């Protein structure tokens, strides 16, 4: 089943273009309804330390964010106006609610959510960057675009990081529309050095993909668990998309990730489609 509704979460105009490029390419390729969304918190932003005239500072920050939302809206409307697919813009204020909760509320009705990689150098990242939460909590596949990445076309070469776990199975089938359009799909499984037979189910998932018309190959590699993330990155250097499960859970309002998921969220160089 192709993607029919795609939602882009915008949060920073410096990264808006890379998200737009991805969203437009995907919406055009699948004739999907494209939603652009910007959510900003009206009351959650607080100066990190008490400041004189704190309310004025907060008001200025809020005004700047609203202006940024307007700029991104203009970019979105300009980029989508020339295409035949349907598009819409949603600009929302999270009055007393976590912005991520609003994005997830809308995103759960979409086939695919697109978001930026977290920028740890951005002052507002802790409030407005949350692709990790989307991947774990939204219940929908999340395509995370690396900062600075140029998305030029639907990916022709895709790598599926396979592990015989629910998350990997979800990610693989959530990515099926893209896998069927790709020219090459590599199912990659990384095993401990003493195990050479490959992850249970890797042959079966490759056969299933083949039945769906996917041009699939299998790559079984051995590596210590501690270097699995680096091995996945090395094996995907020529790929244009990585598909993998998001391994983690929420504990006491904080996210706890598996080592591979955490590493790739921080160090990705190509788009990654995560599912949980």
C-alpha positions as CSV (number, residue, x, y, z in Angstrom):
1,X,0.0,0.0,0.0
2,X,1.6,3.3,-1.0
3,X,1.9,6.3,1.3
4,X,-1.2,8.5,0.9
5,X,-0.7,10.9,3.8
6,X,2.7,12.3,4.7
7,X,3.3,14.8,7.5
8,X,6.4,16.9,7.8
9,X,7.3,18.3,11.2
10,X,9.1,21.6,10.8
11,X,10.8,23.4,13.7
12,X,13.7,25.5,12.3
13,X,13.9,27.5,9.1
14,X,17.6,26.6,8.6
15,X,16.5,22.9,8.1
16,X,13.2,23.6,6.4
17,X,14.5,23.2,2.9
18,X,15.9,19.7,3.4
19,X,12.6,18.5,4.9
20,X,10.7,20.1,2.0
21,X,12.9,18.4,-0.6
22,X,12.2,15.0,1.0
23,X,8.5,15.7,1.5
24,X,7.9,17.0,-2.0
25,X,9.8,14.1,-3.6
26,X,7.8,11.5,-1.6
27,X,4.5,13.2,-2.1
28,X,5.1,13.5,-5.9
29,X,6.3,9.9,-6.1
30,X,3.3,8.5,-4.3
31,X,0.7,11.1,-5.2
32,X,0.3,11.7,-1.4
33,X,-1.5,14.3,0.6
34,X,1.4,16.4,2.1
35,X,0.9,18.1,5.4
36,X,3.4,20.7,6.7
37,X,3.2,21.3,10.4
38,X,4.8,23.7,12.8
39,X,4.1,23.6,16.5
40,X,5.6,26.0,19.0
41,X,5.1,26.1,22.8
42,X,3.6,29.4,24.1
43,X,4.3,28.8,27.7
44,X,7.0,26.1,28.0
45,X,9.9,28.3,26.8
46,X,11.5,29.8,29.9
47,X,14.9,31.5,30.3
48,X,17.4,29.0,31.6
49,X,18.1,31.4,34.6
50,X,16.0,34.1,36.2
51,X,16.4,37.3,34.2
52,X,15.3,40.9,34.7
53,X,12.4,41.6,32.4
54,X,12.0,37.8,31.9
55,X,8.5,38.2,30.5
56,X,9.8,40.5,27.8
57,X,12.5,38.0,26.9
58,X,10.0,35.2,26.7
59,X,7.7,37.4,24.6
60,X,10.5,38.1,22.2
61,X,11.4,34.5,21.8
62,X,7.7,33.6,21.2
63,X,7.4,36.3,18.6
64,X,10.6,35.1,16.8
65,X,9.3,31.6,16.7
66,X,6.0,32.8,15.2
67,X,7.8,34.7,12.6
68,X,9.9,31.6,11.8
69,X,6.7,29.6,11.4
70,X,5.4,32.2,8.9
71,X,8.6,32.0,6.9
72,X,8.5,28.2,6.7
73,X,4.8,28.3,5.7
74,X,5.7,30.6,2.8
75,X,8.5,28.2,1.7
76,X,6.1,25.3,2.0
77,X,3.4,26.9,-0.1
78,X,5.9,28.1,-2.7
79,X,7.5,24.6,-3.0
80,X,4.2,22.7,-3.3
81,X,2.2,25.2,-5.5
82,X,3.8,23.9,-8.7
83,X,2.8,20.2,-8.0
84,X,-0.4,18.3,-8.6
85,X,-0.5,16.5,-5.2
86,X,-2.7,18.0,-2.5
87,X,-0.9,19.9,0.3
88,X,-2.0,21.7,3.5
89,X,-0.3,23.8,6.2
90,X,-1.0,23.5,9.9
91,X,0.4,26.0,12.4
92,X,-0.4,25.2,16.0
93,X,0.4,26.5,19.4
94,X,1.0,24.0,22.3
95,X,-0.6,26.1,25.0
96,X,0.2,23.9,28.0
97,X,1.0,20.7,26.2
98,X,4.3,19.2,25.1
99,X,4.8,20.1,21.4
100,X,5.8,16.5,20.6
101,X,2.4,15.3,21.8
102,X,0.6,17.5,19.3
103,X,2.8,16.3,16.4
104,X,2.2,12.7,17.4
105,X,-1.6,13.4,17.7
106,X,-1.7,14.5,14.1
107,X,1.0,12.2,12.9
108,X,-0.8,9.0,14.0
109,X,-3.3,9.7,11.1
110,X,-0.4,9.8,8.6
111,X,1.3,7.0,6.7
112,X,4.7,8.6,7.3
113,X,6.2,11.3,9.4
114,X,9.2,13.2,8.3
115,X,11.4,15.0,10.9
116,X,14.9,16.5,11.2
117,X,17.8,14.8,13.1
118,X,18.3,16.4,16.5
119,X,20.8,19.3,16.4
120,X,22.6,19.2,19.7
121,X,24.1,22.6,19.0
122,X,20.8,24.4,18.7
123,X,19.7,26.3,21.8
124,X,16.0,25.2,21.5
125,X,16.8,21.6,20.6
126,X,15.7,20.2,24.0
127,X,12.2,21.7,23.4
128,X,11.6,21.6,19.7
129,X,13.8,18.6,18.5
130,X,12.2,15.3,19.2
131,X,12.6,12.8,16.3
132,X,13.5,10.1,19.0
133,X,10.2,10.5,20.7
134,X,8.3,10.4,17.4
135,X,10.1,7.2,16.5
136,X,9.3,5.5,19.8
137,X,5.9,6.9,20.7
138,X,4.1,8.0,17.6
139,X,3.2,4.5,16.4
140,X,4.0,5.5,12.8
141,X,7.2,5.2,10.7
142,X,9.4,8.2,11.0
143,X,11.8,9.2,8.3
144,X,14.6,11.2,9.9
145,X,16.6,13.5,7.6
146,X,20.2,14.2,8.6
147,X,21.1,17.8,9.1
148,X,22.6,19.2,5.9
149,X,21.4,16.2,3.7
150,X,20.1,17.0,0.2
151,X,17.2,14.7,-0.7
152,X,17.1,14.6,-4.5
153,X,15.0,11.7,-5.4
154,X,13.3,8.5,-4.1
155,X,16.1,6.2,-2.9
156,X,17.4,3.7,-5.4
157,X,19.6,1.8,-3.1
158,X,18.2,0.9,0.4
159,X,19.6,-1.1,3.3
160,X,17.4,-2.8,5.8
161,X,19.1,-3.4,9.1
162,X,17.5,-6.7,10.0
163,X,17.2,-8.2,13.5
164,X,14.6,-10.8,14.4
165,X,12.6,-8.4,16.5
166,X,9.3,-6.7,16.3
167,X,10.8,-3.3,15.7
168,X,12.8,-4.4,12.6
169,X,9.7,-6.3,11.2
170,X,7.6,-3.2,11.6
171,X,10.2,-1.0,10.0
172,X,10.6,-3.3,7.0
173,X,7.0,-3.5,6.2
174,X,6.4,0.2,6.9
175,X,9.1,0.9,4.3
176,X,7.6,-1.4,1.7
177,X,6.4,1.4,-0.6
178,X,10.0,2.6,-0.8
179,X,11.5,-0.8,-1.0
180,X,9.3,-1.7,-4.0
181,X,10.5,1.5,-5.8
182,X,14.2,0.9,-5.1
183,X,16.5,-0.6,-7.6
184,X,18.5,-2.5,-5.0
185,X,17.6,-3.5,-1.4
186,X,20.2,-5.0,0.9
187,X,19.0,-6.9,4.0
188,X,21.9,-6.5,6.4
189,X,22.2,-8.5,9.6
190,X,25.1,-8.0,12.0
191,X,25.9,-11.0,14.2
192,X,28.3,-11.8,17.0
193,X,31.6,-13.1,15.7
194,X,30.9,-16.7,16.9
195,X,27.6,-16.8,15.0
196,X,27.8,-17.1,11.2
197,X,24.4,-18.4,10.2
198,X,22.7,-15.0,10.4
199,X,19.8,-13.7,12.4
200,X,16.8,-16.0,12.5
201,X,14.3,-14.9,10.0
202,X,16.7,-13.2,7.6
203,X,16.1,-15.7,4.8
204,X,12.4,-15.6,5.4
205,X,12.2,-11.8,5.3
206,X,14.3,-11.7,2.1
207,X,11.9,-14.3,0.5
208,X,8.9,-12.2,1.6
209,X,10.4,-9.0,0.1
210,X,11.1,-10.9,-3.1
211,X,7.4,-11.9,-3.3
212,X,6.6,-8.2,-3.1
213,X,8.7,-7.6,-6.2
214,X,11.7,-6.2,-4.3
215,X,15.1,-6.7,-5.8
216,X,16.7,-8.0,-2.6
217,X,20.0,-9.4,-1.5
218,X,21.3,-10.6,1.9
219,X,24.5,-9.5,3.6
220,X,25.4,-11.3,6.9
221,X,28.4,-9.8,8.7
222,X,30.2,-10.7,11.9
223,X,31.1,-8.0,14.4
224,X,31.2,-7.5,18.2
225,X,27.9,-6.1,19.5
226,X,29.8,-3.0,20.7
227,X,30.7,-2.1,17.1
228,X,27.4,-3.1,15.4
229,X,26.4,0.5,14.8
230,X,29.7,1.4,13.2
231,X,29.5,-1.7,11.0
232,X,26.0,-0.8,9.9
233,X,27.2,2.7,8.9
234,X,30.2,1.3,7.1
235,X,28.0,-1.1,5.1
236,X,25.5,1.7,4.2
237,X,28.0,4.2,2.8
238,X,26.6,3.8,-0.7
239,X,23.0,3.5,0.3
240,X,20.5,6.3,0.1
241,X,18.2,5.1,2.8
242,X,18.6,2.9,5.9
243,X,15.5,1.1,7.3
244,X,15.7,-0.1,10.9
245,X,13.8,-0.7,14.1
246,X,13.9,2.0,16.8
247,X,14.9,0.1,19.9
248,X,14.0,1.8,23.1
249,X,11.3,2.7,25.6
250,X,10.0,5.5,27.8
251,X,10.9,5.3,31.4
252,X,9.8,7.9,33.9
253,X,9.2,10.4,31.1
254,X,12.7,9.8,29.6
255,X,13.7,7.8,26.6
256,X,16.1,4.9,27.0
257,X,17.6,3.7,23.7
258,X,19.5,0.7,22.5
259,X,23.1,1.4,21.7
260,X,22.7,1.0,17.9
261,X,19.6,3.2,17.8
262,X,21.2,5.9,19.9
263,X,24.4,5.9,17.8
264,X,22.6,6.2,14.5
265,X,20.3,8.9,15.7
266,X,23.3,11.0,16.6
267,X,25.6,10.1,13.7
268,X,23.4,9.3,10.7
269,X,24.7,10.5,7.3
270,X,21.8,9.2,5.2
271,X,18.0,9.3,5.9
272,X,16.8,6.6,8.3
273,X,13.3,5.2,8.4
274,X,12.6,4.2,12.0
275,X,9.7,2.2,13.3
276,X,8.9,0.9,16.8
